[in-house]
Amino acid sequence: MEYTIFKPEYLLSITGGDRETMAEITGIFGNQIPQFLNDMRNLLKQEKYYELGLLAHKAKGSVTVLGMDETAVMLKEFELLAKAGEQTEKYKDFITRFEADTDTVMSEVNDYLGKKI
């Protein structure tokens, strides 16, 4: 499988290549995703844009562990716009992209770790 989003270098560096630790970290990440998405959608619906920006910032920190550089850049843009309450029409697209990227990265991580999806 060719990895389009997942870049294992950082994960390897912080785990020393220990597959059990990598699986634990990626499992935590995978468990966080549904909550991130649910919270993002709820904050958007409630028009709590500043809080949405804070959540995008938190998500950005999580994606960097898996080398999701382009997703991190997108989340930084989302964070800044949401904190300022600007270009609100883009927020739904940011959330949709975050969902797609995290779906992809989890498939790639599972492949990398040799798990069945």
C-alpha positions in Angstrom: 0.0 0.0 0.0 1.2 3.5 -0.9 0.8 5.9 2.0 -0.8 9.2 0.9 -1.2 10.8 4.3 0.6 8.7 6.9 4.3 9.4 7.4 5.7 6.9 10.0 9.0 8.8 10.7 7.8 10.8 13.7 5.9 7.9 15.1 9.0 5.7 14.8 11.2 8.4 16.4 9.0 8.7 19.5 8.4 5.0 20.0 11.9 3.8 19.1 10.2 1.5 16.6 8.3 -0.4 19.2 5.2 -1.7 17.4 3.2 -2.2 20.6 3.7 1.4 21.6 2.9 2.5 18.0 -0.3 0.5 18.1 -1.2 2.1 21.4 -0.6 5.6 20.2 -2.5 5.1 17.0 -5.3 3.4 18.9 -5.7 6.5 21.1 -5.7 8.7 18.0 -8.3 6.5 16.4 -10.5 6.6 19.5 -10.3 10.4 19.6 -11.5 11.0 16.0 -15.2 10.3 16.5 -15.2 12.7 19.5 -13.3 15.4 17.6 -15.8 15.1 14.7 -18.8 15.1 16.9 -17.6 18.2 18.8 -16.6 20.0 15.7 -20.1 19.5 14.2 -21.8 20.5 17.4 -19.7 23.7 17.8 -20.3 24.6 14.2 -24.1 24.1 14.6 -24.0 26.2 17.7 -21.9 28.9 16.0 -19.3 28.6 18.7 -16.5 29.5 16.3 -13.8 30.5 18.8 -14.2 27.1 20.6 -14.2 25.4 17.2 -10.8 27.1 16.6 -9.5 25.8 19.9 -10.6 22.3 18.9 -9.0 22.5 15.5 -5.8 23.5 17.4 -6.1 20.4 19.6 -6.7 18.2 16.6 -3.7 19.6 14.8 -1.5 18.4 17.6 -2.9 14.9 17.3 -2.4 14.6 13.6 1.2 15.6 13.7 2.0 12.3 15.5 1.1 10.4 12.4 2.9 12.8 10.0 -0.2 14.3 8.6 1.5 17.4 7.5 -1.0 18.7 5.0 -3.9 18.0 7.4 -2.0 19.9 10.1 -1.6 22.9 7.7 -5.3 22.8 6.9 -6.2 22.6 10.6 -4.0 25.6 11.4 -5.9 27.6 8.7 -9.2 26.3 10.2 -8.0 27.3 13.7 -7.1 30.8 12.8 -10.3 31.5 10.7 -12.6 30.0 13.4 -11.0 31.9 16.3 -11.5 35.1 14.3 -15.0 34.0 13.2 -14.0 34.6 9.6 -15.1 32.8 6.4 -17.6 30.6 8.3 -18.8 29.2 5.0 -15.5 27.1 4.8 -15.9 25.4 8.2 -18.0 22.5 7.0 -15.5 21.8 4.3 -12.6 21.8 6.8 -14.5 19.3 8.9 -15.3 17.1 5.9 -11.7 17.1 4.9 -10.6 16.3 8.4 -12.9 13.3 8.4 -11.7 12.0 5.1 -8.0 12.5 6.0 -8.5 10.6 9.3 -10.3 7.8 7.6 -7.5 7.5 5.1 -4.7 7.7 7.7 -6.3 5.0 9.9 -6.4 2.6 6.9 -2.8 3.4 6.2 -1.7 3.0 9.8 -3.5 -0.3 10.1 -1.8 -1.5 6.9 1.6 -0.3 8.3 1.1 -2.1 11.6 -0.1 -5.2 9.8 -3.6 -5.2 11.2 -6.8 -6.2 9.5 -9.2 -3.4 9.0 
